[in-house]
Amino acid sequence: MTDTSAAQDELTISAPHRELLDQVLDKWSLAVLNELCERPCRFNELRRAIPTVTQKSLTATLRKLERNGIVERVLLSSRPVAVEYRITPLGKTLRPPIDVILQWATEHMPEIERAREDFDLA
């Protein structure tokens, strides 16, 4: 995806970039990040905040985000042992670009809906 009318560097999306974007921008990751940007949460708090996510999907999502350094898992000193998930400083840097994408989607949704309708009618 390049802009041929402007003298810009070519946009290269390598396999590692694609893998990371797939992991960080999927629907469950965005929902988890939205919750954790507000406050740290325990697993069941996240389940209640995102009622449509399954336990298996939430576990997999948290592991992906933790592996990528976006979320950290913190053991709380309580009996029984409890775990809390927090967004990392690296994870917080995702908020501005995600907000830009969401703003773009909001601004262009009428055009996108028209294009979808035109496509579906063809």
C-alpha positions, 0 to 999 in steps of 0.5 A: 500500500503506497501513495504513488503521487507523493515521494514517500518511503514505501510502506512495508508490512513484514511478517513480524509486523503483520503477526503483531498487528493481528495479535494486538488489533483483534476484537478481544485485544482491543476490548481488553486494552480498553478496559486495562487502560482505565484500571488494572483488572483481575481475570473475572473483572475482565470477563464481566466487563467483556461478557461476550468473550469466552474464558478460553479466548480471554486467556489466549488474548491475555497471554498474547498481550503479555508475550508482546509486552503490552500487558503484565500479569501481577501476583497480588499478595493475598490468600488465596493468591490472586492475579491482576492484569495491568497495561504496561508503559509500552501498552499505553503507547498503543492508545494514540494510534488506536484512537486515530484509527477509531476517529478515521472509522467514525469520520468515514463510516457513512462512506464505508456503509454506502460502499458496502451497500453498493457492493452488496447490490452489485 
